Amino acid sequence: MAGKLRKNPMHVIIAIIAAATVSVATAASAATFKLMPHRAIYGVSLDSARSGSGIAAVTGEMLADWSEACAGWSLDHRSPLDVTHAPGRTIRLTVSVATWESRDGLDYRFNISNSANGSVTERIEGSATLFAAGRSGQVIYDVPAGRVDELPASTVFPTTHSVRILEAAHKAPTLVAIPVFDGITLEGTFTISAFLGRGMAPARESPNSLAALEGRQSWPLRMAFFPVAGHAAEPSHEIGMMMYDNGVGEDLLLEFGDFTVRARLIRLEMKERPSCGA
């Protein structure tokens, strides 16, 4: 179980979005799995909260639209969520995420906007480059202007991370630990320790809105997020989910020590892949 999360409510939502974005990303095909571009809508709710957490309710949606082009992958993500604090004050928090990752996994761009009750509270924008696969890299921020961060060796971006996880599914049960940079917060790179359980039998029936999951293999996936800076002994947060062989994540459970948030997939639209020739 992760330690207590910071009490700033916007940080709570950003952590939710960051975890979900990394875990349900899609990518180029990995082994025999065909990961597909798609548009997913998740219903978000508070699953449980300990006394003293200060969180009374979390409700809203996460909307993620993944598009594939011959040069790379892009994500448009928007999450309007209402967070209610005891004894009843509710704040509308919205996180908007736009990212692009090159097909070779070496270049990444990100544009993040956070708002509370309609007023922008934070913007993060910039680009990141890895000098070569498995090598170190650099992040150059446009907002905040002038900031430059170094990426440790072996860092990958979110789409590449998803490829690695699906490749590891062939060896499940297995544990994979990889440093990942997503740009959604200014905390830098997280080492994500991911445990894949044994594969589940293909689903025979799904609601009409989730028909694309029928007949697909899935695995229970649990990920723990450790900030690279500081070498924390405990993860800042954890996430459990079911991961399908087309890159779609379902029934996300995000744990923050003294409360948990659930995101259930309620609608899924698969998109066409581009024709990029040989």
HUGI-V847460 format. One line per field, one symbol per residue. ss: DSSP state (H for helix, E for strand, L for the rest). burial: + if it has 9 or more other ideal C-beta (glycine too) atoms within 8 Angstrom, else -. A space follows every 50 residues. Layout:
BEGIN
ss = ???
burial = ???
END
This chain:
BEGIN
ss = LLLLLLLLHHHHHHHHHHHHHHHLLLLLLELLELLLLEEEEEEEEEEEEL LLLLEEEEEEEEEEEEEELLLEEEEEEEEEEEEEELLLEEEEEEEEEEEE EELLLLEEEEEEEEEELLEEEEEEEEEEEELLLLLLEEEEEEELLLLEEE ELLLLEEHHHHHHHHHHHHHHLLEEEEEEEELLLLLLLLEEEEEEEEEEE LLLLLLLHHHHHHLLLLEEEEEEEEEELLLLLLLLLEEEEEEEELLLLEE EEEEELLLEEEEEEEEEEEELLLLLLLL
burial = -+--+---+++++++++++++++++++--+--+-++++++++-+++--+- ----++++-+++++-+++---++++++++++++++----+++++++++++ +++-+-++++++++++-------+++++++-----++++++--------- ++--+++++++++++++++--+---+-++++++++--++++++++++--+ -++--+---+-+++-+++++++++++++------++++++++++++++++ +++++++++++++++--+--+-------
END
